[in-house]
């Protein structure tokens, strides 16, 4: 099969894959909802939570003089790799963003990202700031340092990293990674999403990500994201498999991204070794990353289509608010519970249940109504913008 045949247009795809591609844009026949992805997202969030609560040495102060390793040695050994849930998030994000934005105009893509992220994010900032400043005696001793009106305002933009400001909660660093992915993918959305263009995007981004460290151009490295890009690109490739069917080119995109992801693990590993205070096995890390790839790939290829548990939709909805609030708020709550006489295991269970309930409330009370109001307002704004753009230029005398 030649490269031109692999880079086929939807009409050829329909001939090749039959019912797997139908409609003028090569859309597949209606398929079951991918509930498994919702479950994977919650699993990833809980994995990251386990890392922060029972492995991260930066929380020694809330364990009343003992380290998590001393308190829960068996759990600590497993949770030390929980941060790899972030990499699973990135693979899922590549898949889901490509899926949710297919056929959308740039304005619709912009609105979808704003209404999906900002209401819950703003609620997370409000809760974290209130808890950290209101319960300073139970928060980490450095948690409230530098949190003033300027820092809060900067965090509200979700651009605190390029603004040179601290994160109100450390987990927000991943939001800047996601934001850069959206900015890059918006280019393809603006050009019009097609199979050919998305494949080209994956190839170009891969090349830039490989070259960026050697080029030593800060802006290129910032946007190319050498450490994170293989996960997003793999997710995109998996979605193309889901939409158009398998072929050698798409397997090549996913396989090459997997190899690059494994090669980047050494650099990523150094960051987590420094905060853990002990070594990590590259083999274990590679196995977990491979499992993350296989899970999303399995969803793309229909391996989990039989999973139609509707409660997983709720689990998926909890993921984002849970991720946003679990670190600083969670640490503060655990310290509070330990200080008031609960044992370690009991404190962790109570904190987990409390975080899940709070995440659900944020979703129902803030995210759902807030997203609806924000979307309606932005839709009206975009409609006005389109009408104004269609108006003829005034005659100048």
MIFI-554213 format. One record per residue: residue in one letter; y, x, z of N, C-alpha, C in turn; residue number from 1. Coordinates in steps of 0.2 Angstrom, whole numbers. Atoms other than C-alpha are relative to their C-alpha. Layout:
ATOM   res    n_py    n_px    n_pz   ca_py   ca_px   ca_pz    c_py    c_px    c_pz     n
ATOM     a       Y       X       Z       Y       X       Z       Y       X       Z   NUM
...
***
This chain:
ATOM   res    n_py    n_px    n_pz   ca_py   ca_px   ca_pz    c_py    c_px    c_pz     n
ATOM     x      -6       4       0       0       0       0       6       4       0     1
ATOM     x      -6      -4       0      17       7      -5       5      -2       5     2
ATOM     x      -5       1      -5      32       8       6       4      -6      -2     3
ATOM     x      -4       6       2      41      -5      -5      -4      -6       1     4
ATOM     x       4       6      -1      26     -17      -3       1      -2       8     5
ATOM     x       0       1      -7      27     -14      16       7      -3       2     6
ATOM     x      -7       3      -1      46     -18      16       1      -6      -4     7
ATOM     x       0       5       5      43     -34       8       4      -6       3     8
ATOM     x      -4       6      -2      54     -50       8      -4      -5       2     9
ATOM     x       4       5      -2      49     -66      15      -5      -4      -5    10
ATOM     x       5       4       5      42     -74      -1      -6       4      -1    11
ATOM     x       6      -3       1      30     -60      -3      -4       0       7    12
ATOM     x       4       1      -7      25     -61      16      -4      -6       0    13
ATOM     x       3       6       0      21     -79      13      -7       0      -4    14
ATOM     x       6      -1       4       9     -74      -1      -5       4       4    15
ATOM     x       5      -4      -3       1     -61      10      -3      -3       6    16
ATOM     x       2       2      -7       0     -69      27      -1      -8       0    17
ATOM     x       1       8       0      -1     -88      21       4      -3       5    18
ATOM     x      -3       4      -5       3     -99      36       3       4       5    19
ATOM     x      -4      -4      -5       9     -85      46       7       1      -1    20
ATOM     x      -7      -1       2      25     -85      37       2      -6      -5    21
ATOM     x      -2       6       4      33    -101      31       7      -2       0    22
ATOM     x      -7       2       0      50    -108      27       4       5      -4    23
ATOM     x      -4      -5       4      65     -99      18       1       6       3    24
ATOM     x      -2      -6      -3      67     -86      30      -7       4       3    25
ATOM     x       7      -3      -2      48     -82      33      -2      -2       7    26
ATOM     x       2       2      -7      47     -91      49      -7      -2       1    27
ATOM     x       7       2      -1      30     -93      56      -1      -8       2    28
ATOM     x       1       7      -2      22    -110      59       1       0       8    29
ATOM     x      -2       1      -7      26    -117      76      -6       2       4    30
ATOM     x       5      -3      -5      16    -108      90       1      -2       7    31
ATOM     x      -1       1      -7      13    -110     108       5       4       3    32
ATOM     x      -4      -4      -4      26    -104     120      -3       6       3    33
ATOM     x       3      -6      -3      23     -87     126       2       1       7    34
ATOM     x      -1       0      -7      22     -91     144      -2       7       3    35
ATOM     x       2      -6      -3      13     -74     147       6       5       1    36
ATOM     x      -6      -5      -1      30     -65     144       4      -2       6    37
ATOM     x      -4       2      -6      38     -75     158      -4       3       6    38
ATOM     x       4      -3      -5      24     -69     169       1       7       1    39
ATOM     x      -1      -8       0      26     -51     164       7       2       3    40
ATOM     x      -6      -1      -2      44     -52     167       1       0       8    41
ATOM     x       0       1      -7      42     -58     185      -4       6       3    42
ATOM     x       4      -5      -2      28     -45     187       4       7       0    43
ATOM     x      -4      -6       0      40     -31     182       5       0       5    44
ATOM     x      -5       0      -5      53     -37     194      -3       1       7    45
ATOM     x       3      -2      -6      41     -37     208      -2       7       1    46
ATOM     x       2      -7       0      35     -20     203       6       4       3    47
ATOM     x      -6      -4      -1      53     -13     204       2      -2       8    48
ATOM     x      -2       1      -7      56     -22     221      -5       4       5    49
ATOM     x       5      -4      -4      40     -14     228       2       7       1    50
ATOM     x      -2      -7       0      47       3     223       6       1       5    51
ATOM     x      -6      -1      -5      64       0     232      -2      -2       7    52
ATOM     x       1       2      -7      57      -8     247      -5       4       4    53
ATOM     x       6      -4      -4      41       3     251      -1       7      -3    54
ATOM     x       1      -7       3      43      19     241       7       4       1    55
ATOM     x      -7      -4       1      62      24     239       2       3       7    56
ATOM     x      -1      -3      -6      66      37     252       7      -1       3    57
ATOM     x      -7       1      -2      85      32     252       0      -5       5    58
ATOM     x       0       5      -5      80      18     264      -2       2       7    59
ATOM     x       3      -2      -6      74      28     278       4      -3       6    60
ATOM     x      -4       2      -6      89      22     289      -2      -7       2    61
ATOM     x       1       7      -2      83       4     288      -7      -1       3    62
ATOM     x       7       1      -3      65       8     294       0       3       7    63
ATOM     x       0      -2      -7      71      13     311      -4       7       2    64
ATOM     x       2      -7      -2      67      32     311      -7       2      -4    65
ATOM     x       6      -2       4      51      31     300       1      -1      -7    66
ATOM     x       0       1       8      48      32     281      -4      -5      -2    67
ATOM     x       5       5       2      40      19     271      -7       3      -1    68
ATOM     x       7      -4       0      26      32     268      -4       0       6    69
ATOM     x       3       0      -6      23      33     286      -2      -7       2    70
ATOM     x       1       7      -2      24      14     289      -6      -3      -4    71
ATOM     x       5       4       4      13       8     274      -2       5      -5    72
ATOM     x       3      -6       5       4      24     266      -3      -3      -6    73
ATOM     x       3       2       6      -7      14     254       4      -3      -5    74
ATOM     x      -5       3       4       6       3     248       5       4      -3    75
ATOM     x      -5      -5       2      18      17     246      -2       4      -6    76
ATOM     x       3      -4       5       6      27     235       1      -4      -7    77
ATOM     x      -1       5       6       6      12     222       7      -1      -2    78
ATOM     x      -7       2       1      24       7     224       4       6      -3    79
ATOM     x      -3      -6       2      29      25     220       1      -1      -8    80
ATOM     x       0       1       7      26      20     202       3      -7      -2    81
ATOM     x      -2       6       2      34       3     203       6       0      -4    82
ATOM     x      -6      -1       5      50       9     194      -2      -1      -7    83
ATOM     x       2       1       7      40       8     178       0      -7      -2    84
ATOM     x      -2       6       2      43     -10     178       6      -1      -4    85
ATOM     x      -6       0       4      60      -6     171      -2       1      -8    86
ATOM     x       2      -2       7      51       1     155      -3      -6      -3    87
ATOM     x       3       6       2      41     -15     154       5      -5      -2    88
ATOM     x      -6       4       1      57     -25     155       3       2      -7    89
ATOM     x      -3      -2       6      64     -15     140      -4      -2      -6    90
ATOM     x       4       2       6      49     -18     129       0      -8      -1    91
ATOM     x      -1       8       0      50     -37     133       7      -2      -3    92
ATOM     x      -7       1       2      69     -36     130       0       1      -8    93
ATOM     x       0      -1       8      66     -29     112      -3      -6      -3    94
ATOM     x       3       6       3      54     -43     108       4      -6       1    95
ATOM     x      -3       6      -1      63     -57     116       7      -1      -4    96
ATOM     x      -7       1       3      81     -53     109      -1      -1      -7    97
ATOM     x       1       1       7      74     -51      92      -2      -7      -2    98
ATOM     x       3       7       1      65     -68      93       6      -5       1    99
ATOM     x      -5       5      -1      80     -77     101       6       0      -5   100
ATOM     x      -6       0       4      93     -71      89      -2      -1      -8   101
ATOM     x       2       0       7      83     -73      73       4      -7      -3   102
ATOM     x      -3       6       4      94     -85      61       7      -1       3   103
ATOM     x      -6       1      -4     109     -84      73       6       4      -4   104
ATOM     x      -6      -4       3     127     -79      67       2       4       6   105
ATOM     x      -3      -5      -5     136     -65      76       3      -4       6   106
ATOM     x      -3       4      -6     146     -78      87      -5      -3       4   107
ATOM     x       6       3      -4     130     -87      92      -4       5       4   108
ATOM     x       3      -6      -4     122     -70      97       4       2       6   109
ATOM     x      -4      -2      -5     137     -66     107       0      -5       6   110
ATOM     x       0       6      -5     138     -83     116      -7       0       4   111
ATOM     x       6       0      -4     119     -82     120      -1       5       5   112
ATOM     x       1      -6      -4     120     -65     128       5      -2       6   113
ATOM     x      -5       1      -5     136     -70     138      -3      -5       5   114
ATOM     x       2       6      -5     129     -87     145      -7       2       3   115
ATOM     x       6      -2      -4     112     -79     149       1       5       5   116
ATOM     x      -1      -5      -5     119     -64     159       5      -1       5   117
ATOM     x      -6       0      -5     136     -67     167      -1      -5       6   118
ATOM     x       0       5      -6     134     -83     178      -5       3       5   119
ATOM     x       4      -2      -5     119     -76     187       2       7       3   120
ATOM     x      -2      -7      -2     126     -58     187       6      -1       5   121
ATOM     x      -6       1      -4     143     -64     195      -3      -3       7   122
ATOM     x       2       3      -6     133     -74     208      -3       6       4   123
ATOM     x       3      -6      -3     123     -58     212       5       5       3   124
ATOM     x      -5      -4      -3     139     -48     214       3      -3       6   125
ATOM     x      -3       3      -6     147     -61     226      -5       0       6   126
ATOM     x       4       0      -5     131     -62     236      -1       7       3   127
ATOM     x       1      -7      -2     128     -43     237       6       2       4   128
ATOM     x      -7      -2      -3     147     -40     241       0      -3       7   129
ATOM     x      -1       4      -6     147     -53     255      -5       3       5   130
ATOM     x       6      -2      -5     130     -47     263       2       7       2   131
ATOM     x      -1      -7      -1     134     -28     262       6       1       5   132
ATOM     x      -6      -1      -4     152     -30     269       0      -4       7   133
ATOM     x       0       4      -6     148     -44     281      -5       2       5   134
ATOM     x       5      -3      -5     133     -36     289      -1       7      -1   135
ATOM     x       0      -7       1     137     -18     288      -4       3       5   136
ATOM     x       4      -3      -5     128     -14     304      -8       0      -2   137
ATOM     x       7       1       2     111     -19     295       0       3      -7   138
ATOM     x       0      -3       7     116     -12     277      -1       7       1   139
ATOM     x       0      -8       0     113       6     272       7       2       2   140
ATOM     x      -6      -3      -2     126      17     279       5       1      -6   141
ATOM     x      -5      -2       5     133      21     262       1      -6      -5   142
ATOM     x       0       6       5     131       3     254       7      -2      -1   143
ATOM     x      -7       3       0     149      -3     258       5       5      -2   144
ATOM     x      -5      -5       2     157      14     253       3      -1      -6   145
ATOM     x      -3       0       6     170      12     240       0      -7      -3   146
ATOM     x       0       7       3     168      -7     238       7      -3       2   147
ATOM     x      -7       4      -1     186     -14     236       1      -4      -5   148
ATOM     x      -1       5       6     194     -26     225       0       2      -7   149
ATOM     x       1      -3       6     195     -14     211      -7       1      -2   150
ATOM     x       7      -1       1     177     -10     212      -3      -7      -2   151
ATOM     x       3       6       2     172     -28     212       2      -3      -7   152
ATOM     x      -2       3       7     183     -33     197      -3       4      -5   153
ATOM     x       3      -4       5     176     -18     188      -7      -2      -2   154
ATOM     x       7       2       1     158     -24     191       0      -6      -3   155
ATOM     x       1       6       3     162     -41     186       0       0      -8   156
ATOM     x       0      -1       7     165     -35     168      -7       2      -3   157
ATOM     x       7      -3       2     147     -27     168       1       7      -4   158
ATOM     x      -2      -7       3     156     -11     161       2       5       5   159
ATOM     x      -2      -5      -5     157      -2     177      -2       7      -1   160
ATOM     x       2      -7       2     148      13     170       5       3      -4   161
ATOM     x      -5      -3       4     159      17     156       7       0       3   162
ATOM     x      -6       0      -3     174      13     167       0       5       6   163
ATOM     x       0      -6      -5     168      27     179       0      -3       7   164
ATOM     x       0       3      -7     166      15     194      -8      -1       2   165
ATOM     x       7       0      -3     151      14     206      -3      -7      -1   166
ATOM     x       4       6       0     138       0     205       0      -3       7   167
ATOM     x       1       3      -6     139     -13     219      -7       0       2   168
ATOM     x       8      -1      -1     120     -13     218      -2       5      -5   169
ATOM     x       2      -5       4     111       2     211      -4      -3      -6   170
ATOM     x       4       2       6     100      -9     200       4      -2      -6   171
ATOM     x      -5       2       6     115     -13     189       0       5      -5   172
ATOM     x       0      -5       5     112       3     180      -3      -2      -7   173
ATOM     x       3       3       6     100      -6     168       3      -5      -4   174
ATOM     x      -4       5       4     112     -19     163       5       4      -5   175
ATOM     x      -4      -4       5     123      -5     154      -5       2      -5   176
ATOM     x       5      -2       5     107       0     145      -1      -6      -4   177
ATOM     x       1       6       4     104     -18     140       6      -1      -5   178
ATOM     x      -6       2       3     122     -20     135       0       5      -7   179
ATOM     x       0      -4       6     121      -5     123      -5      -2      -5   180
ATOM     x       5       3       5     105     -12     115       3      -6      -3   181
ATOM     x      -3       6       3     114     -28     112       6       2      -5   182
ATOM     x      -5      -2       5     129     -19     104      -3       3      -6   183
ATOM     x       4      -2       6     117     -10      92      -3      -5      -4   184
ATOM     x       4       5       4     107     -25      88       5      -5      -3   185
ATOM     x      -5       5       3     123     -35      85       2       2      -7   186
ATOM     x      -2      -2       6     126     -24      70      -5      -3      -6   187
ATOM     x       5       3       4     110     -31      62       1      -7      -1   188
ATOM     x      -1       7       0     114     -48      67       6      -2      -5   189
ATOM     x      -6       0       5     131     -46      58      -2       0      -7   190
ATOM     x       2       0       7     122     -41      42      -4      -5      -2   191
ATOM     x       5       5       2     110     -55      43      -7       2       2   192
ATOM     x       6      -2      -1      93     -53      51      -5      -2      -5   193
ATOM     x       6       0       4      79     -50      39      -5       5       2   194
ATOM     x       6      -4      -2      62     -42      40       2       7      -2   195
ATOM     x      -2      -7       3      69     -27      29       5       3       4   196
ATOM     x      -6      -3      -4      85     -25      39      -2       2       7   197
ATOM     x       3      -2      -7      76     -25      56      -4       6       0   198
ATOM     x       4      -6       1      63     -12      50       5       6      -1   199
ATOM     x      -4      -6       1      77      -1      44       4       2       6   200
ATOM     x      -3      -1      -6      86      -3      60      -4       4       5   201
ATOM     x       4      -4      -5      71       3      70      -1       7      -3   202
ATOM     x       1      -7       3      69      18      58       6       4       2   203
ATOM     x      -6      -4      -1      87      23      59       2       1       8   204
ATOM     x      -1      -2      -7      88      21      78      -4       5       3   205
ATOM     x       4      -5      -2      73      31      80       2       7      -1   206
ATOM     x      -3      -6       3      80      45      70       6       3       4   207
ATOM     x      -6      -2      -4      96      45      80      -2       2       7   208
ATOM     x       3      -1      -6      87      44      96      -3       7       1   209
ATOM     x       3      -7       0      77      60      92       5       5      -1   210
ATOM     x      -5      -6       2      92      70      85       5       0       6   211
ATOM     x      -6       0      -5     104      65      99       0       6       5   212
ATOM     x       0      -5      -5      98      77     112       2       7      -3   213
ATOM     x      -1      -7       3      99      92     100       8       0      -2   214
ATOM     x      -7       1       2     116      86      93       5       2       5   215
ATOM     x      -4      -1      -6     124      87     110       7      -3      -1   216
ATOM     x      -6       4       1     137      74     105      -1      -6       5   217
ATOM     x       0       5      -5     140      63     121       0      -7      -2   218
ATOM     x       0       7       2     144      47     112      -6      -2      -4   219
ATOM     x       6       2       3     129      48     101      -6       0       5   220
ATOM     x       5       1      -5     118      51     116       0      -6       4   221
ATOM     x      -1       6      -4     126      37     125      -3      -6      -4   222
ATOM     x       2       5       4     123      25     111      -8       0      -3   223
ATOM     x       7       0       3     106      31     104      -5      -1       6   224
ATOM     x       5       1      -6      98      31     122      -7       3      -1   225
ATOM     x       7      -3       1      84      44     119      -5      -2       5   226
ATOM     x       5       2      -5      75      39     135      -2      -7       0   227
ATOM     x       1       8       0      76      20     133      -2      -3      -7   228
ATOM     x       1       3       7      76      17     114      -7      -1      -2   229
ATOM     x       7       1       3      57      19     111      -3      -7       3   230
ATOM     x       2       6      -3      54       4     123       3      -6      -4   231
ATOM     x      -3       5       4      66      -7     114      -3      -1      -7   232
ATOM     x       2       0       7      61      -2      97      -8      -3      -1   233
ATOM     x       7       2       0      42      -5     101       0      -8       1   234
ATOM     x      -1       8      -1      47     -23     107       2      -3      -6   235
ATOM     x      -2       3       6      56     -26      91      -6       0      -5   236
ATOM     x       6       0       4      41     -20      81      -5      -5       1   237
ATOM     x       5       5      -2      29     -31      91       2      -7      -2   238
ATOM     x      -2       6       2      40     -46      87      -1      -1      -7   239
ATOM     x       1       0       7      40     -42      69      -8      -2      -2   240
ATOM     x       7       1       1      21     -42      70      -2      -8       2   241
ATOM     x       0       7      -2      22     -59      79       2      -5      -5   242
ATOM     x      -3       5       5      33     -67      66      -3       1      -7   243
ATOM     x       2      -1       7      27     -59      50      -8       2      -1   244
ATOM     x       7      -2       0       9     -53      54       0       8       0   245
ATOM     x       1      -8      -1       2     -35      56       0       3      -7   246
ATOM     x       1      -5       6       3     -21      43       1       7       3   247
ATOM     x       0      -7      -2       3      -3      43       7       3       3   248
ATOM     x      -7      -3      -2      22       0      44       1      -3       7   249
ATOM     x      -2       2      -7      24     -11      60      -5       3       5   250
ATOM     x       4      -4      -5       9      -2      68       3       7       1   251
ATOM     x      -4      -7      -1      18      14      64       6       0       4   252
ATOM     x      -6       1      -4      34       8      72      -2       0       7   253
ATOM     x       2       1      -7      25       3      88      -3       6       2   254
ATOM     x       4      -6      -2      13      18      88       5       6       1   255
ATOM     x      -4      -6       0      27      31      85       5      -1       6   256
ATOM     x      -4       2      -5      38      22      98      -4       2       7   257
ATOM     x       4      -1      -6      24      23     111      -1       8       1   258
ATOM     x       0      -7       0      22      42     107       6       3       3   259
ATOM     x      -6      -2      -3      40      45     110       2      -2       7   260
ATOM     x      -1       2      -7      40      35     126      -3       4       4   261
ATOM     x       4      -5      -4      27      46     133       3       7       0   262
ATOM     x      -3      -7       0      36      62     128       6      -1       4   263
ATOM     x      -6       1      -4      52      55     137      -2      -1       7   264
ATOM     x       2       1      -7      42      52     153       2       6       5   265
ATOM     x      -1      -6      -4      44      70     159       7       0       3   266
ATOM     x      -7       0      -2      63      69     159       2      -6       5   267
ATOM     x      -1       6      -4      63      51     167      -3       2       7   268
ATOM     x       4      -1      -6      50      57     180       4       5       5   269
ATOM     x      -4      -5      -5      62      71     187       5      -4       4   270
ATOM     x      -4       4      -4      74      57     192      -3      -3       6   271
ATOM     x       3       3      -5      62      48     202      -4       4       5   272
ATOM     x       2      -5      -5      54      63     210       5       2       5   273
ATOM     x      -6      -2      -4      71      68     216       2      -5       6   274
ATOM     x      -1       5      -5      73      51     225      -6      -2       4   275
ATOM     x       6       2      -4      55      49     231      -1       6       5   276
ATOM     x       1      -6      -4      54      67     238      -7       2       0   277
ATOM     x       7      -3       1      36      70     232      -1      -1      -8   278
ATOM     x       1       0       7      28      72     215      -3      -6      -2   279
ATOM     x       3       6       3      22      59     203      -5       3      -6   280
ATOM     x       4      -2       5       7      60     191       2      -2      -7   281
ATOM     x      -2       2       6      11      61     173      -5      -5      -3   282
ATOM     x       6       4       3      -6      54     168       0      -8       3   283
ATOM     x      -1       7      -3      -3      38     180       6      -3      -4   284
ATOM     x      -6       3       4      14      36     172      -2      -2      -7   285
ATOM     x       2       1       7       7      37     155      -4      -6      -1   286
ATOM     x       5       5       0      -7      25     159       4      -7       1   287
ATOM     x      -4       6      -2       6      12     166       4      -2      -6   288
ATOM     x      -5       1       6      18      14     151      -5      -3      -6   289
ATOM     x       4       3       5       3      11     139      -2      -7       2   290
ATOM     x       1       7      -2      -2      -4     149       5      -5      -2   291
ATOM     x      -5       4       2      15     -11     147       1      -1      -7   292
ATOM     x       0       1       7      15      -8     128      -6      -5      -2   293
ATOM     x       6       4       2      -3     -16     127       1      -8       2   294
ATOM     x      -1       7      -2       3     -32     137       4      -4      -4   295
ATOM     x      -4       4       5      17     -36     126      -3       0      -7   296
ATOM     x       4       0       6       7     -31     111      -5      -6       0   297
ATOM     x       4       5      -1      -6     -43     117       3      -7      -1   298
ATOM     x      -3       6       1       6     -57     118       2      -1      -7   299
ATOM     x      -2       0       6      13     -53     101      -6      -2      -5   300
ATOM     x       6       1       4      -5     -54      93      -4      -6       2   301
ATOM     x       4       6      -2     -10     -70     102      -5       0       5   302
ATOM     x       5      -1      -5     -21     -63     115       1      -5       6   303
ATOM     x      -1       4      -6     -13     -74     129       2      -7      -2   304
ATOM     x      -2       7       2     -10     -90     119      -3      -5       4   305
ATOM     x       3       5      -4     -22     -99     130       3      -1       7   306
ATOM     x      -3       1      -6     -11     -96     145       6      -5      -1   307
ATOM     x      -5       5       1      -1    -112     145       2      -3       7   308
ATOM     x      -2       3      -7       4    -113     164       8       0       0   309
ATOM     x      -7       1       0      21    -121     164       4       3       6   310
ATOM     x      -3      -3      -6      25    -114     181       3       7      -1   311
ATOM     x      -2      -7       1      27     -97     173       7       0      -3   312
ATOM     x      -7       1       2      43    -104     165       5       1       6   313
ATOM     x      -4      -1      -6      50    -105     183       0       7       2   314
ATOM     x       0      -7      -2      44     -88     187       4       5      -5   315
ATOM     x      -5      -4       5      53     -81     171       7      -1       2   316
ATOM     x      -7       2      -1      69     -90     176       2       4       7   317
ATOM     x      -2      -3      -7      68     -82     194       1       8      -1   318
ATOM     x       1      -7       1      66     -64     186       7       3       1   319
ATOM     x      -7      -3       0      85     -60     183       3       0       6   320
ATOM     x      -4       0      -7      93     -66     199      -4       4       5   321
ATOM     x       4      -4      -5      78     -59     209       2       8      -1   322
ATOM     x      -1      -7       1      81     -42     201       7       2       2   323
ATOM     x      -7      -1      -2     100     -43     204       1       1       7   324
ATOM     x      -2       0      -7      99     -46     222      -5       3       5   325
ATOM     x       5      -2      -5      83     -38     229       1       6       3   326
ATOM     x       0      -6      -3      89     -21     232       5       0       7   327
ATOM     x      -5      -1      -6     105     -20     244      -1      -6       4   328
ATOM     x       1       6      -4     103     -38     250      -7       0       3   329
ATOM     x       7      -1      -3      84     -35     252       0       5       6   330
ATOM     x       0      -5      -5      86     -19     262       4      -2       6   331
ATOM     x      -3       2      -6      99     -27     273      -4      -5       4   332
ATOM     x       4       5      -4      88     -42     277      -6       3       3   333
ATOM     x       6      -4      -3      73     -30     280       2       3       7   334
ATOM     x      -2      -3      -6      83     -20     292       2      -5       6   335
ATOM     x      -2       6      -5      90     -36     301      -7      -2       3   336
ATOM     x       6       2      -2      72     -42     303      -3       5       5   337
ATOM     x       3      -5      -4      65     -26     310       4       1       6   338
ATOM     x      -4      -1      -6      80     -24     322      -1      -6       5   339
ATOM     x       1       5      -5      76     -41     329      -7      -2       1   340
ATOM     x       7       0      -3      58     -37     333      -6      -2      -5   341
ATOM     x       5       2       5      48     -42     317      -4       7      -2   342
ATOM     x       4      -6       2      34     -29     312       2       1      -8   343
ATOM     x      -1      -1       7      35     -21     295      -3      -5      -5   344
ATOM     x       3       5       5      23     -32     286       3      -7       0   345
ATOM     x      -3       7      -1      30     -48     293       7       0      -3   346
ATOM     x      -7       0       3      48     -42     288       0       0      -7   347
ATOM     x       0       0       7      43     -38     271      -2      -7      -3   348
ATOM     x       2       6       3      34     -55     268       6      -5       1   349
ATOM     x      -5       4      -1      49     -64     276       6       1      -5   350
ATOM     x      -5      -2       5      61     -54     265      -2      -2      -7   351
ATOM     x       2       2       7      51     -58     249       1      -7      -1   352
ATOM     x      -1       7       1      50     -76     252       8      -2       0   353
ATOM     x      -7       1       0      69     -76     256       3       1      -7   354
ATOM     x      -3      -2       6      73     -67     240      -2      -5      -6   355
ATOM     x       3       5       5      62     -79     229       4      -6       1   356
ATOM     x      -4       6      -1      71     -94     237       7       1      -2   357
ATOM     x      -7      -1       2      88     -87     235       1       1      -8   358
ATOM     x       0      -1       7      84     -82     217      -1      -7      -4   359
ATOM     x       1       7       3      78    -100     213       7      -4       1   360
ATOM     x      -6       4      -1      94    -107     221       6       3      -5   361
ATOM     x      -5      -3       5     105     -95     210      -1      -3      -7   362
ATOM     x       1       3       6      96    -101     195       2      -7      -1   363
ATOM     x      -1       7       0      97    -119     199       7      -2       1   364
ATOM     x      -6       2      -2     114    -120     207       6       3      -4   365
ATOM     x      -5      -4       4     123    -106     197      -1       0      -7   366
ATOM     x       2      -2       7     114    -101     181       0      -6      -4   367
ATOM     x       1       6       4     109    -118     174       7      -3      -1   368
ATOM     x      -7       3       2     126    -127     176       5       4      -2   369
ATOM     x      -6      -4       3     137    -112     174      -1       2      -7   370
ATOM     x       2      -2       7     128    -107     158       2      -5      -5   371
ATOM     x      -1       5       4     130    -124     151       8      -1      -1   372
ATOM     x      -7       1       1     149    -125     155       3       6      -4   373
ATOM     x      -3      -6       3     152    -107     149      -2      -1      -8   374
ATOM     x       2       1       7     142    -111     133       5      -5      -4   375
ATOM     x      -4       5       3     152    -127     129       7       3      -1   376
ATOM     x      -6      -3       0     168    -118     132       1       5      -6   377
ATOM     x       0      -5       5     163    -103     121      -1      -3      -7   378
ATOM     x       2       4       7     156    -115     107       7      -3      -3   379
ATOM     x      -6       2       3     173    -123     106       5       5      -2   380
ATOM     x      -4      -6       2     182    -106     106      -2       2      -7   381
ATOM     x       2      -2       7     171    -101      91       2      -4      -5   382
ATOM     x      -2       5       5     174    -117      82       7       1      -2   383
ATOM     x      -8      -1       2     193    -114      83       1       6      -4   384
ATOM     x      -1      -6       3     191     -97      78      -2       0      -8   385
ATOM     x       2       1       7     181    -102      62       5      -4      -4   386
ATOM     x      -5       4       3     193    -115      58       6       3      -2   387
ATOM     x      -6      -4       1     208    -103      60      -2       5      -6   388
ATOM     x       1      -5       5     199     -91      49      -1      -3      -7   389
ATOM     x       1       3       7     196    -103      35       7      -3      -2   390
ATOM     x      -6       2       2     214    -108      35       4       5      -5   391
ATOM     x      -3      -5       5     224    -101      20       6       3       3   392
ATOM     x      -6      -4      -2     237     -88      23       6      -3      -1   393
ATOM     x      -6       3       1     254     -95      25       4       4      -6   394
ATOM     x      -4      -3       5     266     -92      10       6       4       3   395
ATOM     x      -5      -4      -3     278     -78      14       6       0      -5   396
ATOM     x      -5       0       5     295     -79       6       4       7       1   397
***
